[in-house]
Amino acid sequence: MEEKLVNALAEALEMDASIIKPEETFRDYENYSSLTELSMLAMLDSEFGIELEMKDYNKLKTVADLIALVSSR
Amino acid sequence: MTKTAFSLNGKLIMVTGASSGIGRQCAVTCSRAGARVVLLGRDQARLKDTLNKMEDQDKHVIYSVDLIQYDRVAEIIKDLVAHKGRIYGLINCAGISTTLPLNAISPQKMEEFFRTNVIGAINLTKHAVKSAHFSETGGSVVFISSVMGVAGENGKTLYSMTKGALIAAVRSMAVELAPRKVRVNTVSPGVVESPMSRSAVYSKDEESLNRIRSLHPLGLGKPEDVANACLFLLSDEARWITGTNLVVDGGYLAR
């Protein structure tokens, strides 16, 4: 699940999956913007069947938080 | 009856997407102008809510239908004409919107948007304007497009692609149907305060909403601003107007 999430995150942010680390804050990635944020939400829905409210999405900070989210479903 | 500037007295007018937003207001405005209105939408209960806001409620009729059920649409038109007579006008309001970067758009999403925003509307129009179904003295068809049909914005590829398609298709329909005095036009609103815009990403915080407001010199629109433009295009006063795109955007495109 971790590998699938990291690859999907890399696709959404158009970055190299190999530089993504669980402890990193994903909003700090260079390609993160209000627009790629929508890609993230669309990715969580289409790849993992997770529809998040913004207030819940905003609580997620690190790549590890995302991994935990998709692993819990 | 609340008076309107233009009259549709006794005319049979179909409105799609009549369960909310611009479609709901178009139905209400047409009823105030004296029309017999045919309300189409997916949700029967919400169509009834619209009906409750209309004048002369017993004159109107509701059909609960998803317009991408293409065969059912053909049956509904036949049933409608058999019971209510010939159709004079049609306002195609049903549509969906989203904000998604190009990177997040799949072919499936593109097909879904095209089906709902373009094919559903043009298929309905095809059946409605058949000689056996439509007013023999001519009439008027309106498609709700958008300023996004002629201008771009981040994340609007899906929506723009469908709204631009309507503007283009309307020109050819207008030429083809002109010999029968059937006029076909688009109305292109800017951002209107409606359920569609309230659920949009730019409404999620005050800062984003203020940016959108600032792009509209006259401020955000209201559903009645768009419905009034549709009423004009349906009326006899617009008899020499066809194949055009009436922009109703509070100055968005003027910038």
Interface residues (C-beta under 8 A of the other chain):
Chain A: E11 A12 E14 S34 L35 T36 L38 S39 A42 M43 S46 M54
Chain B: T99 L100 P101 N103 A104 S106 N154 G155 V201 K204 S208
